Amino acid sequence: MTRRRLVGALACAAALTVGNPALAQSNERPIEWVVGYAAGGGSDVLARTIAEQMSKTLGRPIMVSNKPGAATNIAAEYTARSKDYGNIVFTADFATLAANPGLFAKLPYDVEKDFKPVGMLARFPLLVTVSPDVPAKDFKEFVAWAKSNDGDVSYGSAGLGSPHHLAGELLRERSGLELVHVPYRGAAPAVIDLLGGQIKVGVIDTASVLQYLQDGKLRTVGVASKERIPSAPEVPTLAEQGLDGFEAYAWQGLVVPAGTPDAFVAQVSDALQQALASAPVKQRLAALGLEPMPGTPADMDAYVHTERKKWMDVIRTNDIRLE
């Protein structure tokens, strides 16, 4: 190629790049998507599903980096301390943004100052689930059964301070039942013990339990959502069954370190909205019983503040602390 032709080709490439920011970034290194849970779980699957679609819009690869432990505090600190602005995003969930500030006396990050919201991802409906040998088909029958056991009823959750745990405490508070919490290291082990009858009750998310409800191996007596869920429309909500206003979800959103430029936040937020509206993501989330939560960074900020106030009150009322 002659010098003149080479210069002309480079000029054309530059013109195309200026007109298409995605092409400008296509040769940059991958975006790191930090997830505070182990690979293979619901949070990991959700991140990878959405990341695949966002990558197409951004013109950049996105690599999920799993940093589990300490109720997402390890991943949160890693992200908050990162100066790799424009190359890192983080799945900040119920624990990170709403519960941990009340559960821990000291956190390695500042929930108000260290992150910028990008947008919500999805929420996981929670179900009051019982083992096959519990003779209750709805919440009224569940209450009668629990009282017949002199209040000696344990419920399993995905772990101390999890949304499953705090929803269980809210249920205990609102129903007046004497329920004893049994924390597990994730929802999957709790489901295994429910199937085996080692525990009789669990507050479990749809992604972990839906297949067993559909197979008839487990039963749910109430949905903690505001409305009935599409994946189990025959199951009434707890609010319908006497617990007025009862509402609890596990939820997740996307954030970046506070020093990230607003232009990158806007670009990633736009890609996120396109991903949540795409057919592949909608289909995958529906199969898991998850509800997409499209919206702006401002929408996420408002939602998180409302949730934090609600669950801080539950934490204080029930004197729940983690160290």
Order of alpha helices (4+ residues) and beta strands (2+ residues): alpha-alpha-beta-alpha-beta-alpha-beta-alpha-beta-alpha-beta-alpha-beta-alpha-beta-alpha-beta-beta-alpha-alpha-beta-alpha
